């Protein structure tokens, strides 16, 4: 699991054949205990590679590296940093991984694709026929509101599956570990929860656990925290659909390098360098970005998040920028990254 240190501000990196599965209980009529059981049965543990013996779990014979969630048809979603392997000083993604079901069956899953930008990896189980050990979950139609009850299922510290219940906090959090916005949640999470699902009261998938806060200055990765951060489900779903269709996720490219500047008493986003689409549109160095498509811009992370969530390559966006003492309107045709 990715750990964000509140003291040192340091970062430590903390899923064939089609399965014939059905969901007999409708999501709208599902009680919280039923939703929790469904989510638990859709959660798998990501087993460590044989070369990772130094990290064996102290809680069982299984060496569980992290968590994953079954989306149906054998697709297992997890965080990319959970399955990344270090070899010869380089990091690579394995073609196959081993996963552990709630019923303690071990299966192999083959890589479908991944996205380093959002820290996601999609695998598919190599299991034939119907299997009642693994159920599946669906993406939530909308994001929870602040204060709504949510829960996660995973393998904290290699043990589980364990459920933790809490509240949905700040929906627009930005950390150095993420390239987009993250959702802050108030519930207990540990190393090993990473890659597991975040669910609403109906058992819908609203996000994927990405990081926790680390307040101590130790390097031990086996940690727990009351504050966790999840990748929003809408972004996850966008990547999953692209990977299922054999495509690399396409993200828009504005083409500016940004810096923070203070304008009177407020910090703003300024253009440090304009390249590609933005340069062709007429953006200049030192332009201060005030808004994009009438949405105020207050930080580089927020601008990046808006582009990822609300735009696509080939779309034209309208920027209001402060150039000197005048506000200019610049229309940029977004590229592809």
BELUR-V393930 format. One line per field, one symbol per residue. burial: + if it has 16 or more other ideal C-beta (glycine too) atoms within 10 Angstrom, else -. Layout:
BEGIN
burial=???
END
This chain:
BEGIN
burial=++++-------+++++--+-+-----+--+----+++++++++++++++-------+----+++++++++++-+++++++++++---------+--++++++----+-+++++++-+++++++++-+---+--+++++-+---+-----+++++++++++++++-+-++-+-+++-+++++++++-++++++++++++++++++++++++++++------+++++-++++++++++++++-++-----+-++++++-+---------++++--+--+++-+-+---++++++----+--+++++++++--+-----+-++++-------+-+-++--
END
